Amino acid sequence: MSLQGRVALVTGGGRGVGRAIAVALAEDGADVAVNYRRDDAAAAEAVELVERAGGTARAYCASIDDFEQDREMVEAVTADLGPISILVNNAGIASRGNSVADTDIAEMQRVVATHAFGAHYLSKGNYIE
């Protein structure tokens, strides 16, 4: 399958499954926006791997649970690479492993905000071509 001329945004693309998805998209011809939250070195390595796979890539730091950061990231991706036509909602975080009774409400809100609201914010339709 050829993704030539398409721009993909991979949330959580700096490490793990997200990084592998970013590289696979590049191998199929897409330019890739690698989203990450805090690990600059991992994001830079992911960009390097995407470029070795033949794609163009840039890293974008944004916490996807923050609507304003998402908006700014999408504007930057669009300015740098073009309109986004592929969105991979991969970013996720783990809770701290406490039982439900011992899980702080703020932790639960953080997990849900990342897993549900972040994907919702980016999938609203205003961003993706």
Disulfide bonds with the S-S distance in Angstrom:
none
